[in-house]
Amino acid sequence: MGVRTRIAALAALALAGSVLVAGQADAGGHHSSLKPVATGLDGPRGVATYRNQVVYSVTDGSVYATDGRRTWKLGQVPGGFAPAIDTDRWGRTYALTGGGGPEGDTPPGGATLFRLRPGKSPVVVADIGKYQATDPDPYNVADSPTESNPFGVVALKDGTVLVSDAANNDLLRVWPNGHIKTVARLKPRVVKVPPGLGNQAPPAGTPILAEAVATSVTVGADGYWYVGELRGFPATPGTSQIWRIKPGSVGAVCDPVKPAKGNCQRYADGYTSIVDLAGGPRGTLAVVELAKASWLQFELSGKPQVGALFLQFPGRNHRAGYRTELVKGQLTLPGGTAFNRSGQLFVSAPVFGPGAVYRVK
């Protein structure tokens, strides 16, 4: 399967069968390095932790755990693109499949939240695609308003699970019995077309409405729910936001025109092509940018792109403070990140081809 086909799993998420990337300035250097935790992996993406274990997913849908001495398989879900994963406080691991098939369709077993059972078949917790078919995006810009491409997942302490849907541009809450509620919807944002897109795009500088593309979700140290965006076509660098959502919200609206109102408020801005978030100690967030050019530049070039891992520090009045880039220039197309209970940070890269999971030192 070629890069363009596999990236469709990412890109059904953005607009018109495209792909992902990133760019932005940081607030200063931060000396850090990468120590491999698991190597020789095919397209590693999802990263989670449980006690002294690191859990990760790969292209064929398999999910593994390692404690540094041995590695074992937790289960496998339909593959083609590595699932998003998270492990809850009881050690149960969830795997979330995307909805992006090569033709924009949902493949068998796609757009589904599974609970893994080592040595047994995974249990379907909820069919996200089926729910989204009844929950159209009222702010849809392109393609079907009922399109679904679940892309981010986090398990909450009460046994429910949050799912961010990159095609429906919303955040969902899933109960153990499969019941689903829409927590928040992310509205599109007017951005300017960047230069270098060629004749397929309007002239550089043209204002255009671009979808939010909700790729990622995590829980912060403050208990609030944080959602990160990619940016739909034209993938203008520096226009991806992070939203802070009041726990327990239903039907909140994340509005870039009114970013400080309601139960969903803008926490950070100025990122590019966010594909994962992780809540860390002292209110920090780890932020993964797939690439530093833009997902569209990645698709246009077809070449591997340098991505980024940022540590976002909290500021005043529930807004982000300064950020710093970790392992600068050392990550190609990173996909996932997670902190463990000791505050150690892990990251996976690249999401296509041979890769590894690393600890950031």
C-alpha positions as CSV (number, residue, x, y, z in Angstrom):
1,M,0.0,0.0,0.0
2,G,1.5,3.3,-1.0
3,V,2.0,6.3,1.1
4,R,-0.8,8.2,-0.5
5,T,-3.2,5.3,0.2
6,R,-2.1,4.9,3.8
7,I,-2.1,8.5,4.4
8,A,-5.7,8.6,3.4
9,A,-6.4,7.2,6.8
10,L,-4.9,10.4,8.1
11,A,-6.1,12.5,5.3
12,A,-9.7,11.5,5.0
13,L,-9.5,13.6,8.1
14,A,-8.4,16.8,6.4
15,L,-9.9,17.5,3.0
16,A,-9.9,15.9,-0.4
17,G,-7.7,12.9,0.2
18,S,-4.7,14.8,1.5
19,V,-1.9,14.4,4.1
20,L,-0.3,16.1,7.1
21,V,2.6,18.3,8.3
22,A,3.6,21.3,10.6
23,G,5.6,24.5,11.4
24,Q,6.2,27.2,14.1
25,A,8.6,29.0,16.3
26,D,9.6,27.9,19.8
27,A,10.5,29.8,22.9
28,G,14.1,28.6,23.2
29,G,16.2,25.6,23.0
30,H,15.8,22.5,25.2
31,H,18.6,20.0,25.3
32,S,17.1,16.5,24.9
33,S,17.7,13.2,23.2
34,L,15.9,10.1,22.1
35,K,16.4,6.6,23.7
36,P,14.8,3.7,21.8
37,V,12.3,1.7,23.8
38,A,11.0,-0.5,21.0
39,T,12.6,-0.7,17.5
40,G,12.0,-2.3,14.2
41,L,8.4,-1.3,14.1
42,D,6.2,-0.9,11.0
43,G,4.6,2.5,11.2
44,P,4.3,3.0,15.0
45,R,1.8,5.5,16.1
46,G,-0.3,5.2,19.3
47,V,1.6,5.4,22.6
48,A,0.3,4.9,26.1
49,T,1.7,3.9,29.4
50,Y,0.6,1.7,32.4
51,R,2.7,1.4,35.5
52,N,6.2,0.5,34.2
53,Q,4.9,-0.5,30.8
54,V,4.9,1.3,27.4
55,V,2.1,0.4,25.1
56,Y,2.2,1.1,21.4
57,S,0.4,0.3,18.1
58,V,1.7,-0.5,14.6
59,T,0.4,-0.5,11.0
60,D,-1.3,-3.9,11.0
61,G,-3.5,-3.0,14.0
62,S,-1.4,-4.9,16.5
63,V,-0.9,-3.4,20.0
64,Y,2.0,-4.4,22.1
65,A,3.3,-3.6,25.6
66,T,6.9,-3.7,26.8
67,D,8.5,-3.3,30.3
68,G,12.0,-3.0,28.9
69,R,12.8,-6.6,29.4
70,R,10.1,-8.4,27.5
71,T,7.4,-7.5,24.9
72,W,4.0,-9.0,24.6
73,K,1.0,-8.6,22.4
74,L,-2.2,-7.1,23.8
75,G,-4.4,-7.6,20.8
76,Q,-5.1,-6.7,17.2
77,V,-7.7,-4.6,15.5
78,P,-8.3,-4.0,11.8
79,G,-5.2,-2.4,10.4
80,G,-3.9,-0.5,7.4
81,F,-3.0,2.4,9.7
82,A,-2.0,2.1,13.3
83,P,-4.8,2.7,15.7
84,A,-4.9,5.4,18.4
85,I,-4.6,3.8,21.8
86,D,-4.9,4.5,25.6
87,T,-4.7,2.4,28.7
88,D,-7.0,3.2,31.7
89,R,-6.2,3.2,35.4
90,W,-7.2,-0.5,35.6
91,G,-4.8,-1.6,32.8
92,R,-7.5,-2.0,30.1
93,T,-6.2,-0.9,26.7
94,Y,-8.5,0.7,24.1
95,A,-7.8,0.8,20.4
96,L,-9.5,3.2,18.0
97,T,-9.6,2.5,14.3
98,G,-9.9,5.3,11.7
99,G,-12.5,5.7,9.0
100,G,-10.2,6.6,6.1
101,G,-10.3,4.0,3.5
102,P,-8.4,4.5,0.2
103,E,-11.6,5.6,-1.5
104,G,-12.8,7.8,1.4
105,D,-15.0,4.9,2.6
106,T,-15.0,3.3,6.0
107,P,-13.2,-0.1,5.8
108,P,-14.5,-3.2,7.7
109,G,-13.8,-2.6,11.4
110,G,-13.0,1.0,10.8
111,A,-14.3,4.0,12.8
112,T,-14.7,1.7,15.8
113,L,-13.6,1.8,19.5
114,F,-12.3,-1.6,20.7
115,R,-11.3,-2.9,24.2
116,L,-8.4,-5.3,23.9
117,R,-8.2,-8.6,25.7
118,P,-4.8,-10.4,25.6
119,G,-5.2,-13.8,24.0
120,K,-8.7,-13.1,22.9
121,S,-10.6,-11.2,20.3
122,P,-11.1,-7.5,21.0
123,V,-14.5,-6.3,22.2
124,V,-16.3,-3.7,20.2
125,V,-17.2,-0.9,22.7
126,A,-18.8,1.5,20.1
127,D,-19.3,2.0,16.4
128,I,-18.2,5.6,16.0
129,G,-19.0,5.7,12.3
130,K,-22.6,4.6,13.0
131,Y,-23.1,7.3,15.6
132,Q,-21.7,10.0,13.3
133,A,-24.1,9.0,10.6
134,T,-26.8,10.3,12.9
135,D,-24.8,13.3,14.2
136,P,-23.9,15.5,11.2
137,D,-21.3,18.2,11.5
138,P,-23.3,21.5,11.3
139,Y,-20.2,23.4,10.4
140,N,-19.1,21.1,7.6
141,V,-17.0,22.7,4.8
142,A,-16.2,19.7,2.5
143,D,-17.2,16.2,1.8
144,S,-20.1,14.5,3.8
145,P,-21.2,16.1,7.1
146,T,-21.7,12.6,8.5
147,E,-18.1,11.5,7.5
148,S,-16.2,9.9,10.4
149,N,-12.5,9.4,10.9
150,P,-11.9,8.8,14.7
151,F,-8.3,9.8,15.4
152,G,-7.6,10.4,19.1
153,V,-8.6,8.6,22.3
154,V,-8.2,9.0,26.0
155,A,-9.6,6.8,28.8
156,L,-11.2,8.7,31.8
157,K,-11.0,7.8,35.4
158,D,-14.8,7.1,35.5
159,G,-14.6,4.3,32.9
160,T,-15.8,6.4,30.0
161,V,-13.6,7.2,26.9
162,L,-13.2,10.4,24.9
163,V,-12.8,10.1,21.1
164,S,-11.8,13.0,18.8
165,D,-13.1,12.6,15.3
166,A,-11.0,14.2,12.6
167,A,-13.6,14.1,9.9
168,N,-16.7,15.1,12.0
169,N,-14.6,17.8,13.8
170,D,-16.0,16.9,17.2
171,L,-15.2,15.3,20.6
172,L,-17.3,12.4,21.7
173,R,-17.7,10.6,25.1
174,V,-18.3,6.9,25.0
175,W,-19.7,4.8,27.9
176,P,-18.8,1.2,28.5
177,N,-22.2,0.1,27.2
178,G,-21.6,1.9,23.9
179,H,-23.7,5.0,24.6
180,I,-22.2,8.1,23.0
181,K,-22.7,11.8,23.6
182,T,-21.2,14.7,21.6
183,V,-19.1,16.7,24.0
184,A,-18.0,19.5,21.7
185,R,-17.9,20.6,18.1
186,L,-15.0,22.5,16.6
187,K,-15.9,25.2,14.1
188,P,-13.8,26.0,11.0
189,R,-11.5,28.9,10.9
190,V,-10.7,31.5,8.2
191,V,-7.0,31.2,7.2
192,K,-4.9,32.7,4.4
193,V,-3.8,30.4,1.6
194,P,0.0,29.9,2.1
195,P,2.4,30.3,-0.9
196,G,3.7,27.3,-2.8
197,L,0.5,25.4,-3.4
198,G,0.5,25.8,-7.2
199,N,-2.5,26.1,-9.5
200,Q,-4.6,23.7,-7.4
201,A,-5.2,26.4,-4.8
202,P,-6.4,30.0,-4.8
203,P,-3.7,32.6,-4.9
204,A,-1.5,33.0,-1.8
205,G,-3.0,35.3,0.8
206,T,-6.6,34.5,-0.2
207,P,-8.8,34.0,2.9
208,I,-10.5,30.6,3.0
209,L,-12.6,28.7,5.5
210,A,-10.6,25.7,6.7
211,E,-11.9,22.8,8.8
212,A,-10.6,22.2,12.4
213,V,-9.8,18.5,12.0
214,A,-9.9,17.3,15.6
215,T,-7.0,14.8,15.7
216,S,-6.2,14.5,19.4
217,V,-7.5,14.6,23.0
218,T,-6.0,14.3,26.4
219,V,-6.7,15.2,30.1
220,G,-4.7,17.9,31.7
221,A,-3.3,18.0,35.2
222,D,-6.2,20.4,36.0
223,G,-8.8,17.7,34.9
224,Y,-9.9,19.6,31.9
225,W,-10.2,17.9,28.5
226,Y,-7.8,19.2,25.8
227,V,-8.3,18.8,22.0
228,G,-5.8,19.5,19.3
229,E,-6.4,20.4,15.7
230,L,-4.8,19.6,12.4
231,R,-5.9,22.3,9.9
232,G,-7.9,21.3,6.9
233,F,-7.1,22.5,3.4
234,P,-5.1,24.8,2.7
235,A,-3.2,23.5,5.8
236,T,-1.8,27.0,6.6
237,P,1.1,26.7,9.1
238,G,0.6,28.2,12.5
239,T,-3.2,27.9,12.5
240,S,-3.7,24.8,14.6
241,Q,-5.3,25.4,18.0
242,I,-5.6,23.6,21.3
243,W,-9.0,23.8,23.0
244,R,-9.7,23.5,26.7
245,I,-13.1,21.9,27.5
246,K,-14.9,21.8,30.8
247,P,-15.3,18.1,32.0
248,G,-18.8,16.8,31.6
249,S,-19.7,19.2,28.8
250,V,-22.3,18.2,26.3
251,G,-22.8,20.2,23.0
252,A,-20.1,22.7,23.7
253,V,-18.9,24.8,20.7
254,C,-15.2,25.6,20.1
255,D,-15.4,28.9,18.1
256,P,-12.2,30.6,16.9
257,V,-14.2,33.8,16.4
258,K,-15.3,33.7,20.1
259,P,-12.4,31.7,21.6
260,A,-12.9,32.7,25.2
261,K,-16.7,32.0,25.6
262,G,-18.5,28.9,26.8
263,N,-17.4,25.5,28.0
264,C,-14.8,25.2,25.2
265,Q,-12.2,27.9,25.1
266,R,-9.0,28.3,23.2
267,Y,-6.0,27.3,25.2
268,A,-3.2,27.7,22.7
269,D,-2.7,28.8,19.1
270,G,0.1,28.9,16.5
271,Y,0.7,25.2,16.1
272,T,0.7,23.3,12.8
273,S,-0.8,19.9,12.1
274,I,-1.2,18.6,15.6
275,V,-1.7,14.8,15.6
276,D,-1.4,14.0,19.3
277,L,-1.5,15.5,22.8
278,A,-0.5,14.2,26.2
279,G,-1.2,15.7,29.6
280,G,2.0,15.8,31.8
281,P,3.1,16.9,35.2
282,R,2.7,20.5,36.5
283,G,0.1,21.3,33.9
284,T,2.4,20.7,30.9
285,L,1.1,19.3,27.6
286,A,3.2,17.3,25.1
287,V,2.2,18.4,21.6
288,V,3.1,16.4,18.5
289,E,3.2,18.1,15.1
290,L,3.3,15.5,12.3
291,A,5.6,17.7,10.2
292,K,6.9,21.3,10.1
293,A,5.8,22.2,6.6
294,S,2.1,21.3,6.4
295,W,0.4,18.0,5.7
296,L,-0.3,19.4,2.3
297,Q,3.4,20.1,1.6
298,F,4.0,16.5,2.7
299,E,1.5,15.2,0.2
300,L,2.8,17.5,-2.6
301,S,6.4,16.5,-2.1
302,G,5.9,12.9,-1.2
303,K,9.1,13.1,0.8
304,P,9.6,12.4,4.6
305,Q,9.1,15.6,6.6
306,V,10.7,16.6,9.9
307,G,8.0,16.8,12.6
308,A,8.1,18.3,16.1
309,L,7.5,17.5,19.7
310,F,6.7,20.5,21.9
311,L,6.3,20.9,25.7
312,Q,3.6,23.4,26.3
313,F,3.7,25.1,29.7
314,P,0.6,26.6,31.3
315,G,0.2,30.3,31.6
316,R,-2.2,32.6,33.4
317,N,-6.0,32.6,33.3
318,H,-6.3,29.1,31.9
319,R,-4.3,30.0,28.8
320,A,-1.0,28.5,27.5
321,G,2.3,30.0,28.5
322,Y,5.6,29.5,26.8
323,R,6.5,26.4,24.8
324,T,9.7,24.7,24.0
325,E,10.7,22.2,21.3
326,L,12.2,18.9,22.4
327,V,14.6,16.7,20.3
328,K,14.5,19.4,17.6
329,G,15.1,18.1,14.1
330,Q,15.3,14.5,15.3
331,L,11.7,13.3,14.5
332,T,10.4,12.4,11.1
333,L,6.6,12.2,10.8
334,P,6.0,11.5,14.6
335,G,2.6,10.1,15.4
336,G,2.0,9.6,19.2
337,T,3.2,10.6,22.6
338,A,2.5,9.8,26.3
339,F,3.8,10.5,29.7
340,N,4.1,7.8,32.4
341,R,3.3,8.2,36.0
342,S,6.9,9.3,36.7
343,G,6.7,12.1,34.2
344,Q,8.9,10.4,31.6
345,L,7.8,11.3,28.0
346,F,7.6,8.9,25.1
347,V,7.1,9.5,21.4
348,S,6.7,7.3,18.2
349,A,8.1,8.0,14.7
350,P,7.6,7.7,11.8
351,V,4.0,6.8,11.3
352,F,4.9,5.3,7.9
353,G,7.6,2.8,7.3
354,P,10.2,1.4,9.7
355,G,10.2,3.2,13.1
356,A,10.5,3.1,16.8
357,V,9.1,4.3,20.1
358,Y,11.5,6.4,22.1
359,R,11.9,7.9,25.6
360,V,12.7,11.6,25.5
361,K,15.7,12.1,27.8
